[in-house]
Amino acid sequence: MVTRQLWTEPIGMESSCKFLNMLVMVSSARSMQQVQEELKRIEVLCGRKPEDKAKGTVVVDADLLLYNDKRKMIFYYQRLKEKYV
């Protein structure tokens, strides 16, 4: 399942750019740690560098919000819930 796209202001960093956000729900046999590692690998493949956030330029940001009904990022989850649900 994929949600609609939504442009939002940056959260937790200074940037003059808005972010294009969307949520994706997938099923995986991987552990939570493996999923998080895969998301970081995808970020790097898309061109993300460790110093990007400090510069206020984030090419891509993939976060794990829920895993087996466990909330990983409560602040982001509540904000996204308001916008997407």
PyMOL commands that set and color helices and strands:
alter all, ss='L'
color gray80, all
select helices_A, chain A and resi 32-45+52-55+74-84
alter helices_A, ss='H'
color red, helices_A
select strands_A, chain A and resi 6-8+19-21+66-67+70-71
alter strands_A, ss='S'
color yellow, strands_A
deselect
rebuild
show_as cartoon
